[in-house]
Amino acid sequence: MSNLSFNFNNLPNSFFNVTLKNGKVLLVKMPKKKTMSKIQALQNMGDDKDISVEAVVDTMAGAVAEILTNNMSGEKVTTKEIAEDYDLEEMKLFISEFYQKFVGKLDENPN
């Protein structure tokens, strides 16, 4: 009988390099369930005709801040910083790029 093992600490990790407007570079880690739930909530907000623009911006800024805060250096990025420094189009493009190029690659290579 063989002795099999699996060590999560030995898995290769993927990272997403993000350069902020202020020149700071963050090495962002793969998102966890909570962050993915926020991204999903954003997609569902598009179907709600009664939602305010302010609510969409706040939710989007929160999702971007959460994505960016999950970085290798432990740098904190706040919702307020994102909402003040980035417009709606920039946030939307970032989330789209992040999901398609980074998270989406899991579908291409599940191992």
Biopython code that builds the backbone (N, CA, C, O; Angstrom):
import numpy as np
from Bio.PDB.StructureBuilder import StructureBuilder

atoms = [
    (1, "MET", "N", (0.850, -1.173, 0.000)),
    (1, "MET", "CA", (0.000, 0.000, 0.000)),
    (1, "MET", "C", (0.897, 1.238, 0.000)),
    (1, "MET", "O", (1.854, 1.318, 0.770)),
    (2, "SER", "N", (0.588, 2.188, -0.855)),
    (2, "SER", "CA", (1.422, 3.389, -0.937)),
    (2, "SER", "C", (0.911, 4.476, 0.005)),
    (2, "SER", "O", (-0.267, 4.509, 0.360)),
    (3, "ASN", "N", (1.801, 5.344, 0.393)),
    (3, "ASN", "CA", (1.473, 6.461, 1.270)),
    (3, "ASN", "C", (1.377, 7.717, 0.402)),
    (3, "ASN", "O", (2.399, 8.290, 0.027)),
    (4, "LEU", "N", (0.159, 8.145, 0.085)),
    (4, "LEU", "CA", (-0.066, 9.286, -0.787)),
    (4, "LEU", "C", (-0.250, 10.548, 0.044)),
    (4, "LEU", "O", (-0.707, 10.494, 1.186)),
    (5, "SER", "N", (0.113, 11.684, -0.544)),
    (5, "SER", "CA", (-0.083, 12.957, 0.164)),
    (5, "SER", "C", (-0.343, 14.076, -0.834)),
    (5, "SER", "O", (-0.060, 13.954, -2.026)),
    (6, "PHE", "N", (-0.883, 15.155, -0.319)),
    (6, "PHE", "CA", (-1.131, 16.360, -1.109)),
    (6, "PHE", "C", (-0.829, 17.543, -0.215)),
    (6, "PHE", "O", (-1.330, 17.615, 0.907)),
    (7, "ASN", "N", (-0.009, 18.483, -0.700)),
    (7, "ASN", "CA", (0.375, 19.632, 0.092)),
    (7, "ASN", "C", (-0.028, 20.905, -0.639)),
    (7, "ASN", "O", (0.528, 21.223, -1.690)),
    (8, "PHE", "N", (-0.993, 21.633, -0.086)),
    (8, "PHE", "CA", (-1.451, 22.875, -0.703)),
    (8, "PHE", "C", (-0.329, 23.910, -0.780)),
    (8, "PHE", "O", (-0.368, 24.789, -1.641)),
    (9, "ASN", "N", (0.652, 23.826, 0.086)),
    (9, "ASN", "CA", (1.749, 24.782, 0.093)),
    (9, "ASN", "C", (2.705, 24.611, -1.085)),
    (9, "ASN", "O", (3.532, 25.484, -1.348)),
    (10, "ASN", "N", (2.595, 23.501, -1.784)),
    (10, "ASN", "CA", (3.485, 23.248, -2.914)),
    (10, "ASN", "C", (2.841, 23.525, -4.275)),
    (10, "ASN", "O", (3.434, 23.237, -5.314)),
    (11, "LEU", "N", (1.645, 24.077, -4.266)),
    (11, "LEU", "CA", (0.953, 24.359, -5.527)),
    (11, "LEU", "C", (1.528, 25.596, -6.197)),
    (11, "LEU", "O", (1.878, 26.559, -5.515)),
    (12, "PRO", "N", (1.631, 25.588, -7.518)),
    (12, "PRO", "CA", (2.065, 26.810, -8.204)),
    (12, "PRO", "C", (0.947, 27.844, -8.134)),
    (12, "PRO", "O", (-0.212, 27.526, -8.398)),
    (13, "ASN", "N", (1.286, 29.067, -7.783)),
    (13, "ASN", "CA", (0.282, 30.120, -7.669)),
    (13, "ASN", "C", (0.323, 31.024, -8.890)),
    (13, "ASN", "O", (1.375, 31.232, -9.496)),
    (14, "SER", "N", (-0.833, 31.551, -9.237)),
    (14, "SER", "CA", (-0.933, 32.509, -10.330)),
    (14, "SER", "C", (-1.135, 33.892, -9.737)),
    (14, "SER", "O", (-1.779, 34.051, -8.701)),
    (15, "PHE", "N", (-0.576, 34.890, -10.410)),
    (15, "PHE", "CA", (-0.711, 36.270, -9.960)),
    (15, "PHE", "C", (-1.028, 37.159, -11.151)),
    (15, "PHE", "O", (-0.736, 36.822, -12.299)),
    (16, "PHE", "N", (-1.640, 38.314, -10.849)),
    (16, "PHE", "CA", (-2.034, 39.279, -11.862)),
    (16, "PHE", "C", (-1.345, 40.597, -11.517)),
    (16, "PHE", "O", (-1.620, 41.180, -10.468)),
    (17, "ASN", "N", (-0.452, 41.073, -12.389)),
    (17, "ASN", "CA", (0.246, 42.343, -12.150)),
    (17, "ASN", "C", (-0.674, 43.501, -12.492)),
    (17, "ASN", "O", (-1.218, 43.572, -13.595)),
    (18, "VAL", "N", (-0.847, 44.418, -11.531)),
    (18, "VAL", "CA", (-1.711, 45.576, -11.730)),
    (18, "VAL", "C", (-0.919, 46.835, -11.398)),
    (18, "VAL", "O", (-0.347, 46.944, -10.313)),
    (19, "THR", "N", (-0.886, 47.782, -12.329)),
    (19, "THR", "CA", (-0.261, 49.074, -12.073)),
    (19, "THR", "C", (-1.365, 50.095, -11.873)),
    (19, "THR", "O", (-2.177, 50.322, -12.769)),
    (20, "LEU", "N", (-1.396, 50.708, -10.704)),
    (20, "LEU", "CA", (-2.406, 51.706, -10.383)),
    (20, "LEU", "C", (-2.034, 53.054, -10.991)),
    (20, "LEU", "O", (-0.904, 53.233, -11.445)),
    (21, "LYS", "N", (-2.958, 53.994, -11.007)),
    (21, "LYS", "CA", (-2.716, 55.315, -11.569)),
    (21, "LYS", "C", (-1.565, 56.043, -10.876)),
    (21, "LYS", "O", (-0.861, 56.842, -11.494)),
    (22, "ASN", "N", (-1.384, 55.761, -9.598)),
    (22, "ASN", "CA", (-0.313, 56.426, -8.851)),
    (22, "ASN", "C", (1.047, 55.769, -9.076)),
    (22, "ASN", "O", (2.034, 56.162, -8.455)),
    (23, "GLY", "N", (1.107, 54.773, -9.958)),
    (23, "GLY", "CA", (2.358, 54.105, -10.281)),
    (23, "GLY", "C", (2.665, 52.885, -9.433)),
    (23, "GLY", "O", (3.590, 52.132, -9.739)),
    (24, "LYS", "N", (1.908, 52.685, -8.382)),
    (24, "LYS", "CA", (2.126, 51.534, -7.511)),
    (24, "LYS", "C", (1.770, 50.252, -8.260)),
    (24, "LYS", "O", (0.758, 50.188, -8.959)),
    (25, "VAL", "N", (2.610, 49.239, -8.105)),
    (25, "VAL", "CA", (2.374, 47.958, -8.762)),
    (25, "VAL", "C", (1.997, 46.926, -7.707)),
    (25, "VAL", "O", (2.692, 46.765, -6.704)),
    (26, "LEU", "N", (0.894, 46.234, -7.943)),
    (26, "LEU", "CA", (0.428, 45.202, -7.022)),
    (26, "LEU", "C", (0.439, 43.855, -7.729)),
    (26, "LEU", "O", (0.063, 43.748, -8.896)),
    (27, "LEU", "N", (0.870, 42.844, -7.015)),
    (27, "LEU", "CA", (0.848, 41.478, -7.504)),
    (27, "LEU", "C", (-0.370, 40.818, -6.852)),
    (27, "LEU", "O", (-0.311, 40.373, -5.706)),
    (28, "VAL", "N", (-1.474, 40.765, -7.605)),
    (28, "VAL", "CA", (-2.765, 40.330, -7.078)),
    (28, "VAL", "C", (-2.893, 38.811, -7.169)),
    (28, "VAL", "O", (-2.547, 38.194, -8.176)),
    (29, "LYS", "N", (-3.402, 38.235, -6.085)),
    (29, "LYS", "CA", (-3.599, 36.784, -6.012)),
    (29, "LYS", "C", (-4.965, 36.399, -6.582)),
    (29, "LYS", "O", (-5.829, 37.250, -6.795)),
    (30, "MET", "N", (-5.133, 35.124, -6.819)),
    (30, "MET", "CA", (-6.410, 34.587, -7.292)),
    (30, "MET", "C", (-7.484, 34.898, -6.245)),
    (30, "MET", "O", (-7.242, 34.726, -5.051)),
    (31, "PRO", "N", (-8.664, 35.352, -6.673)),
    (31, "PRO", "CA", (-9.714, 35.723, -5.714)),
    (31, "PRO", "C", (-10.316, 34.520, -5.001)),
    (31, "PRO", "O", (-10.295, 33.390, -5.490)),
    (32, "LYS", "N", (-10.851, 34.817, -3.826)),
    (32, "LYS", "CA", (-11.550, 33.803, -3.045)),
    (32, "LYS", "C", (-13.053, 33.927, -3.306)),
    (32, "LYS", "O", (-13.492, 34.818, -4.032)),
    (33, "LYS", "N", (-13.822, 33.041, -2.718)),
    (33, "LYS", "CA", (-15.266, 32.961, -2.953)),
    (33, "LYS", "C", (-15.978, 34.291, -2.699)),
    (33, "LYS", "O", (-16.834, 34.697, -3.486)),
    (34, "LYS", "N", (-15.630, 34.967, -1.608)),
    (34, "LYS", "CA", (-16.299, 36.227, -1.244)),
    (34, "LYS", "C", (-16.164, 37.263, -2.374)),
    (34, "LYS", "O", (-17.127, 37.950, -2.716)),
    (35, "THR", "N", (-14.972, 37.361, -2.937)),
    (35, "THR", "CA", (-14.742, 38.320, -4.016)),
    (35, "THR", "C", (-15.488, 37.898, -5.274)),
    (35, "THR", "O", (-16.068, 38.739, -5.962)),
    (36, "MET", "N", (-15.479, 36.620, -5.577)),
    (36, "MET", "CA", (-16.202, 36.143, -6.751)),
    (36, "MET", "C", (-17.705, 36.384, -6.604)),
    (36, "MET", "O", (-18.393, 36.645, -7.591)),
    (37, "SER", "N", (-18.210, 36.296, -5.378)),
    (37, "SER", "CA", (-19.627, 36.578, -5.130)),
    (37, "SER", "C", (-19.947, 38.039, -5.430)),
    (37, "SER", "O", (-21.016, 38.348, -5.956)),
    (38, "LYS", "N", (-19.013, 38.945, -5.093)),
    (38, "LYS", "CA", (-19.225, 40.366, -5.394)),
    (38, "LYS", "C", (-19.239, 40.613, -6.897)),
    (38, "LYS", "O", (-20.042, 41.400, -7.398)),
    (39, "ILE", "N", (-18.354, 39.945, -7.601)),
    (39, "ILE", "CA", (-18.326, 40.097, -9.052)),
    (39, "ILE", "C", (-19.630, 39.574, -9.654)),
    (39, "ILE", "O", (-20.180, 40.179, -10.575)),
    (40, "GLN", "N", (-20.114, 38.467, -9.141)),
    (40, "GLN", "CA", (-21.393, 37.914, -9.608)),
    (40, "GLN", "C", (-22.542, 38.874, -9.292)),
    (40, "GLN", "O", (-23.453, 39.044, -10.103)),
    (41, "ALA", "N", (-22.498, 39.495, -8.124)),
    (41, "ALA", "CA", (-23.541, 40.463, -7.751)),
    (41, "ALA", "C", (-23.559, 41.635, -8.725)),
    (41, "ALA", "O", (-24.626, 42.155, -9.051)),
    (42, "LEU", "N", (-22.395, 42.049, -9.185)),
    (42, "LEU", "CA", (-22.324, 43.127, -10.175)),
    (42, "LEU", "C", (-23.019, 42.720, -11.463)),
    (42, "LEU", "O", (-23.754, 43.511, -12.054)),
    (43, "GLN", "N", (-22.793, 41.508, -11.891)),
    (43, "GLN", "CA", (-23.436, 41.031, -13.111)),
    (43, "GLN", "C", (-24.950, 41.014, -12.946)),
    (43, "GLN", "O", (-25.685, 41.347, -13.875)),
    (44, "ASN", "N", (-25.413, 40.627, -11.768)),
    (44, "ASN", "CA", (-26.855, 40.571, -11.514)),
    (44, "ASN", "C", (-27.470, 41.962, -11.404)),
    (44, "ASN", "O", (-28.655, 42.139, -11.687)),
    (45, "MET", "N", (-26.672, 42.955, -10.993)),
    (45, "MET", "CA", (-27.181, 44.324, -10.867)),
    (45, "MET", "C", (-27.600, 44.891, -12.217)),
    (45, "MET", "O", (-28.495, 45.733, -12.293)),
    (46, "GLY", "N", (-26.953, 44.429, -13.279)),
    (46, "GLY", "CA", (-27.290, 44.909, -14.607)),
    (46, "GLY", "C", (-28.712, 44.574, -15.011)),
    (46, "GLY", "O", (-29.279, 45.228, -15.886)),
    (47, "ASP", "N", (-29.290, 43.570, -14.390)),
    (47, "ASP", "CA", (-30.661, 43.154, -14.703)),
    (47, "ASP", "C", (-31.701, 43.943, -13.914)),
    (47, "ASP", "O", (-32.888, 43.904, -14.238)),
    (48, "ASP", "N", (-31.258, 44.659, -12.880)),
    (48, "ASP", "CA", (-32.174, 45.395, -12.005)),
    (48, "ASP", "C", (-32.355, 46.818, -12.518)),
    (48, "ASP", "O", (-31.451, 47.646, -12.402)),
    (49, "LYS", "N", (-33.512, 47.098, -13.080)),
    (49, "LYS", "CA", (-33.793, 48.413, -13.670)),
    (49, "LYS", "C", (-33.981, 49.499, -12.610)),
    (49, "LYS", "O", (-33.878, 50.685, -12.925)),
    (50, "ASP", "N", (-34.253, 49.117, -11.360)),
    (50, "ASP", "CA", (-34.531, 50.093, -10.310)),
    (50, "ASP", "C", (-33.298, 50.474, -9.496)),
    (50, "ASP", "O", (-33.404, 51.278, -8.570)),
    (51, "ILE", "N", (-32.148, 49.925, -9.814)),
    (51, "ILE", "CA", (-30.952, 50.181, -9.023)),
    (51, "ILE", "C", (-30.364, 51.543, -9.381)),
    (51, "ILE", "O", (-30.363, 51.948, -10.544)),
    (52, "SER", "N", (-29.870, 52.233, -8.375)),
    (52, "SER", "CA", (-29.296, 53.558, -8.614)),
    (52, "SER", "C", (-27.867, 53.446, -9.130)),
    (52, "SER", "O", (-27.180, 52.455, -8.882)),
    (53, "VAL", "N", (-27.435, 54.467, -9.845)),
    (53, "VAL", "CA", (-26.069, 54.515, -10.353)),
    (53, "VAL", "C", (-25.094, 54.519, -9.175)),
    (53, "VAL", "O", (-24.039, 53.887, -9.238)),
    (54, "GLU", "N", (-25.443, 55.220, -8.117)),
    (54, "GLU", "CA", (-24.590, 55.282, -6.932)),
    (54, "GLU", "C", (-24.366, 53.890, -6.336)),
    (54, "GLU", "O", (-23.254, 53.558, -5.925)),
    (55, "ALA", "N", (-25.406, 53.093, -6.293)),
    (55, "ALA", "CA", (-25.284, 51.734, -5.753)),
    (55, "ALA", "C", (-24.375, 50.881, -6.635)),
    (55, "ALA", "O", (-23.585, 50.083, -6.131)),
    (56, "VAL", "N", (-24.488, 51.051, -7.943)),
    (56, "VAL", "CA", (-23.643, 50.297, -8.867)),
    (56, "VAL", "C", (-22.179, 50.710, -8.691)),
    (56, "VAL", "O", (-21.294, 49.858, -8.618)),
    (57, "VAL", "N", (-21.930, 52.021, -8.625)),
    (57, "VAL", "CA", (-20.559, 52.516, -8.461)),
    (57, "VAL", "C", (-19.967, 52.035, -7.143)),
    (57, "VAL", "O", (-18.819, 51.594, -7.101)),
    (58, "ASP", "N", (-20.745, 52.118, -6.066)),
    (58, "ASP", "CA", (-20.260, 51.678, -4.752)),
    (58, "ASP", "C", (-19.930, 50.185, -4.755)),
    (58, "ASP", "O", (-18.902, 49.773, -4.218)),
    (59, "THR", "N", (-20.795, 49.386, -5.356)),
    (59, "THR", "CA", (-20.567, 47.945, -5.407)),
    (59, "THR", "C", (-19.352, 47.622, -6.274)),
    (59, "THR", "O", (-18.540, 46.765, -5.927)),
    (60, "MET", "N", (-19.241, 48.311, -7.392)),
    (60, "MET", "CA", (-18.116, 48.066, -8.285)),
    (60, "MET", "C", (-16.802, 48.502, -7.624)),
    (60, "MET", "O", (-15.805, 47.784, -7.700)),
    (61, "ALA", "N", (-16.797, 49.654, -6.988)),
    (61, "ALA", "CA", (-15.589, 50.133, -6.301)),
    (61, "ALA", "C", (-15.199, 49.173, -5.178)),
    (61, "ALA", "O", (-14.015, 48.921, -4.955)),
    (62, "GLY", "N", (-16.185, 48.644, -4.481)),
    (62, "GLY", "CA", (-15.913, 47.678, -3.421)),
    (62, "GLY", "C", (-15.295, 46.403, -3.956)),
    (62, "GLY", "O", (-14.380, 45.846, -3.350)),
    (63, "ALA", "N", (-15.795, 45.940, -5.093)),
    (63, "ALA", "CA", (-15.250, 44.728, -5.695)),
    (63, "ALA", "C", (-13.816, 44.953, -6.170)),
    (63, "ALA", "O", (-12.952, 44.103, -5.954)),
    (64, "VAL", "N", (-13.558, 46.090, -6.813)),
    (64, "VAL", "CA", (-12.210, 46.399, -7.283)),
    (64, "VAL", "C", (-11.253, 46.511, -6.098)),
    (64, "VAL", "O", (-10.148, 45.970, -6.137)),
    (65, "ALA", "N", (-11.673, 47.206, -5.051)),
    (65, "ALA", "CA", (-10.823, 47.354, -3.865)),
    (65, "ALA", "C", (-10.510, 46.002, -3.235)),
    (65, "ALA", "O", (-9.379, 45.751, -2.819)),
    (66, "GLU", "N", (-11.503, 45.144, -3.169)),
    (66, "GLU", "CA", (-11.303, 43.814, -2.596)),
    (66, "GLU", "C", (-10.347, 42.979, -3.450)),
    (66, "GLU", "O", (-9.489, 42.274, -2.919)),
    (67, "ILE", "N", (-10.497, 43.059, -4.761)),
    (67, "ILE", "CA", (-9.591, 42.347, -5.663)),
    (67, "ILE", "C", (-8.161, 42.832, -5.452)),
    (67, "ILE", "O", (-7.241, 42.028, -5.304)),
    (68, "LEU", "N", (-7.982, 44.149, -5.439)),
    (68, "LEU", "CA", (-6.643, 44.723, -5.327)),
    (68, "LEU", "C", (-6.008, 44.504, -3.964)),
    (68, "LEU", "O", (-4.788, 44.368, -3.872)),
    (69, "THR", "N", (-6.799, 44.468, -2.913)),
    (69, "THR", "CA", (-6.279, 44.262, -1.564)),
    (69, "THR", "C", (-5.751, 42.849, -1.370)),
    (69, "THR", "O", (-4.930, 42.609, -0.485)),
    (70, "ASN", "N", (-6.208, 41.925, -2.178)),
    (70, "ASN", "CA", (-5.737, 40.536, -2.105)),
    (70, "ASN", "C", (-4.421, 40.429, -2.881)),
    (70, "ASN", "O", (-4.346, 39.768, -3.916)),
    (71, "ASN", "N", (-3.382, 41.098, -2.355)),
    (71, "ASN", "CA", (-2.105, 41.161, -3.052)),
    (71, "ASN", "C", (-0.963, 40.626, -2.200)),
    (71, "ASN", "O", (-1.100, 40.467, -0.987)),
    (72, "MET", "N", (0.154, 40.354, -2.840)),
    (72, "MET", "CA", (1.300, 39.733, -2.178)),
    (72, "MET", "C", (1.953, 40.619, -1.115)),
    (72, "MET", "O", (2.507, 40.106, -0.143)),
    (73, "SER", "N", (1.895, 41.936, -1.288)),
    (73, "SER", "CA", (2.566, 42.834, -0.346)),
    (73, "SER", "C", (1.691, 43.213, 0.840)),
    (73, "SER", "O", (2.165, 43.869, 1.767)),
    (74, "GLY", "N", (0.424, 42.812, 0.830)),
    (74, "GLY", "CA", (-0.473, 43.143, 1.933)),
    (74, "GLY", "C", (-0.958, 44.582, 1.912)),
    (74, "GLY", "O", (-1.497, 45.074, 2.903)),
    (75, "GLU", "N", (-0.769, 45.256, 0.791)),
    (75, "GLU", "CA", (-1.194, 46.649, 0.621)),
    (75, "GLU", "C", (-2.722, 46.731, 0.663)),
    (75, "GLU", "O", (-3.407, 45.981, -0.032)),
    (76, "LYS", "N", (-3.244, 47.637, 1.474)),
    (76, "LYS", "CA", (-4.693, 47.823, 1.569)),
    (76, "LYS", "C", (-5.154, 48.864, 0.558)),
    (76, "LYS", "O", (-4.566, 49.941, 0.457)),
    (77, "VAL", "N", (-6.189, 48.549, -0.177)),
    (77, "VAL", "CA", (-6.809, 49.466, -1.125)),
    (77, "VAL", "C", (-8.257, 49.615, -0.690)),
    (77, "VAL", "O", (-8.969, 48.619, -0.558)),
    (78, "THR", "N", (-8.699, 50.838, -0.469)),
    (78, "THR", "CA", (-10.054, 51.054, 0.056)),
    (78, "THR", "C", (-11.056, 51.337, -1.059)),
    (78, "THR", "O", (-10.703, 51.766, -2.157)),
    (79, "THR", "N", (-12.302, 51.083, -0.733)),
    (79, "THR", "CA", (-13.398, 51.393, -1.653)),
    (79, "THR", "C", (-13.404, 52.880, -1.950)),
    (79, "THR", "O", (-13.628, 53.293, -3.088)),
    (80, "LYS", "N", (-13.156, 53.686, -0.925)),
    (80, "LYS", "CA", (-13.143, 55.145, -1.086)),
    (80, "LYS", "C", (-12.066, 55.568, -2.091)),
    (80, "LYS", "O", (-12.325, 56.403, -2.957)),
    (81, "GLU", "N", (-10.867, 54.999, -1.981)),
    (81, "GLU", "CA", (-9.785, 55.334, -2.919)),
    (81, "GLU", "C", (-10.204, 55.020, -4.353)),
    (81, "GLU", "O", (-10.013, 55.830, -5.259)),
    (82, "ILE", "N", (-10.772, 53.847, -4.541)),
    (82, "ILE", "CA", (-11.172, 53.439, -5.892)),
    (82, "ILE", "C", (-12.275, 54.344, -6.423)),
    (82, "ILE", "O", (-12.204, 54.797, -7.566)),
    (83, "ALA", "N", (-13.293, 54.613, -5.609)),
    (83, "ALA", "CA", (-14.424, 55.440, -6.048)),
    (83, "ALA", "C", (-13.978, 56.867, -6.379)),
    (83, "ALA", "O", (-14.538, 57.499, -7.275)),
    (84, "GLU", "N", (-12.977, 57.373, -5.662)),
    (84, "GLU", "CA", (-12.509, 58.739, -5.901)),
    (84, "GLU", "C", (-11.538, 58.844, -7.078)),
    (84, "GLU", "O", (-11.520, 59.860, -7.773)),
    (85, "ASP", "N", (-10.732, 57.809, -7.308)),
    (85, "ASP", "CA", (-9.660, 57.893, -8.292)),
    (85, "ASP", "C", (-9.965, 57.256, -9.639)),
    (85, "ASP", "O", (-9.274, 57.521, -10.622)),
    (86, "TYR", "N", (-10.993, 56.419, -9.692)),
    (86, "TYR", "CA", (-11.294, 55.685, -10.929)),
    (86, "TYR", "C", (-12.748, 55.885, -11.310)),
    (86, "TYR", "O", (-13.634, 55.877, -10.456)),
    (87, "ASP", "N", (-12.986, 56.067, -12.614)),
    (87, "ASP", "CA", (-14.377, 56.230, -13.052)),
    (87, "ASP", "C", (-15.009, 54.868, -13.335)),
    (87, "ASP", "O", (-14.341, 53.834, -13.295)),
    (88, "LEU", "N", (-16.276, 54.891, -13.615)),
    (88, "LEU", "CA", (-17.047, 53.672, -13.813)),
    (88, "LEU", "C", (-16.485, 52.826, -14.960)),
    (88, "LEU", "O", (-16.403, 51.602, -14.851)),
    (89, "GLU", "N", (-16.106, 53.473, -16.040)),
    (89, "GLU", "CA", (-15.566, 52.744, -17.193)),
    (89, "GLU", "C", (-14.254, 52.039, -16.830)),
    (89, "GLU", "O", (-14.037, 50.892, -17.219)),
    (90, "GLU", "N", (-13.384, 52.724, -16.086)),
    (90, "GLU", "CA", (-12.109, 52.124, -15.686)),
    (90, "GLU", "C", (-12.325, 50.910, -14.788)),
    (90, "GLU", "O", (-11.663, 49.884, -14.943)),
    (91, "MET", "N", (-13.258, 51.042, -13.848)),
    (91, "MET", "CA", (-13.543, 49.920, -12.945)),
    (91, "MET", "C", (-14.105, 48.735, -13.722)),
    (91, "MET", "O", (-13.712, 47.590, -13.500)),
    (92, "LYS", "N", (-15.021, 49.023, -14.630)),
    (92, "LYS", "CA", (-15.637, 47.962, -15.426)),
    (92, "LYS", "C", (-14.592, 47.248, -16.282)),
    (92, "LYS", "O", (-14.583, 46.020, -16.359)),
    (93, "LEU", "N", (-13.717, 48.013, -16.921)),
    (93, "LEU", "CA", (-12.669, 47.415, -17.755)),
    (93, "LEU", "C", (-11.703, 46.578, -16.921)),
    (93, "LEU", "O", (-11.282, 45.503, -17.349)),
    (94, "PHE", "N", (-11.352, 47.071, -15.727)),
    (94, "PHE", "CA", (-10.453, 46.304, -14.870)),
    (94, "PHE", "C", (-11.073, 44.966, -14.484)),
    (94, "PHE", "O", (-10.424, 43.926, -14.587)),
    (95, "ILE", "N", (-12.322, 44.992, -14.044)),
    (95, "ILE", "CA", (-12.983, 43.753, -13.631)),
    (95, "ILE", "C", (-13.075, 42.791, -14.815)),
    (95, "ILE", "O", (-12.859, 41.589, -14.660)),
    (96, "SER", "N", (-13.391, 43.315, -15.985)),
    (96, "SER", "CA", (-13.493, 42.480, -17.175)),
    (96, "SER", "C", (-12.148, 41.841, -17.518)),
    (96, "SER", "O", (-12.080, 40.637, -17.767)),
    (97, "GLU", "N", (-11.083, 42.636, -17.531)),
    (97, "GLU", "CA", (-9.737, 42.118, -17.825)),
    (97, "GLU", "C", (-9.303, 41.105, -16.773)),
    (97, "GLU", "O", (-8.781, 40.039, -17.099)),
    (98, "PHE", "N", (-9.525, 41.450, -15.512)),
    (98, "PHE", "CA", (-9.130, 40.581, -14.406)),
    (98, "PHE", "C", (-9.810, 39.233, -14.532)),
    (98, "PHE", "O", (-9.175, 38.187, -14.396)),
    (99, "TYR", "N", (-11.106, 39.268, -14.792)),
    (99, "TYR", "CA", (-11.856, 38.017, -14.874)),
    (99, "TYR", "C", (-11.466, 37.216, -16.108)),
    (99, "TYR", "O", (-11.198, 36.018, -16.014)),
    (100, "GLN", "N", (-11.432, 37.874, -17.271)),
    (100, "GLN", "CA", (-11.159, 37.146, -18.514)),
    (100, "GLN", "C", (-9.731, 36.625, -18.593)),
    (100, "GLN", "O", (-9.513, 35.468, -18.950)),
    (101, "LYS", "N", (-8.760, 37.467, -18.264)),
    (101, "LYS", "CA", (-7.358, 37.071, -18.449)),
    (101, "LYS", "C", (-6.787, 36.271, -17.288)),
    (101, "LYS", "O", (-5.864, 35.478, -17.473)),
    (102, "PHE", "N", (-7.324, 36.473, -16.104)),
    (102, "PHE", "CA", (-6.743, 35.828, -14.933)),
    (102, "PHE", "C", (-7.611, 34.694, -14.423)),
    (102, "PHE", "O", (-7.189, 33.538, -14.439)),
    (103, "VAL", "N", (-8.791, 34.998, -13.982)),
    (103, "VAL", "CA", (-9.687, 33.984, -13.436)),
    (103, "VAL", "C", (-10.144, 33.033, -14.538)),
    (103, "VAL", "O", (-10.239, 31.825, -14.321)),
    (104, "GLY", "N", (-10.425, 33.573, -15.707)),
    (104, "GLY", "CA", (-10.897, 32.768, -16.824)),
    (104, "GLY", "C", (-9.907, 31.718, -17.278)),
    (104, "GLY", "O", (-10.301, 30.712, -17.868)),
    (105, "LYS", "N", (-8.617, 31.933, -17.010)),
    (105, "LYS", "CA", (-7.629, 30.949, -17.445)),
    (105, "LYS", "C", (-7.743, 29.646, -16.663)),
    (105, "LYS", "O", (-7.203, 28.623, -17.081)),
    (106, "LEU", "N", (-8.433, 29.677, -15.548)),
    (106, "LEU", "CA", (-8.679, 28.436, -14.794)),
    (106, "LEU", "C", (-9.524, 27.469, -15.598)),
    (106, "LEU", "O", (-9.334, 26.255, -15.528)),
    (107, "ASP", "N", (-10.462, 28.016, -16.367)),
    (107, "ASP", "CA", (-11.308, 27.173, -17.220)),
    (107, "ASP", "C", (-10.476, 26.505, -18.310)),
    (107, "ASP", "O", (-10.743, 25.370, -18.704)),
    (108, "GLU", "N", (-9.456, 27.234, -18.797)),
    (108, "GLU", "CA", (-8.608, 26.704, -19.858)),
    (108, "GLU", "C", (-7.649, 25.631, -19.328)),
    (108, "GLU", "O", (-7.353, 24.653, -20.015)),
    (109, "ASN", "N", (-7.168, 25.833, -18.091)),
    (109, "ASN", "CA", (-6.195, 24.920, -17.509)),
    (109, "ASN", "C", (-6.588, 24.615, -16.077)),
    (109, "ASN", "O", (-6.041, 25.230, -15.161)),
    (110, "PRO", "N", (-7.504, 23.698, -15.843)),
    (110, "PRO", "CA", (-8.001, 23.416, -14.499)),
    (110, "PRO", "C", (-6.948, 22.791, -13.577)),
    (110, "PRO", "O", (-7.180, 22.704, -12.371)),
    (111, "ASN", "N", (-5.826, 22.365, -14.094)),
    (111, "ASN", "CA", (-4.767, 21.782, -13.265)),
    (111, "ASN", "C", (-3.841, 22.873, -12.901)),
    (111, "ASN", "O", (-2.857, 22.640, -12.199)),
]
sb = StructureBuilder()
sb.init_structure("model")
sb.init_model(0)
sb.init_chain("A")
sb.init_seg("    ")
for serial, (resi, resn, name, xyz) in enumerate(atoms, 1):
    if name == "N":
        sb.init_residue(resn, " ", resi, " ")
    sb.init_atom(name, np.array(xyz, "f"), 0.0, 1.0, " ", f" {name:<3s}", serial, name[0])
structure = sb.get_structure()
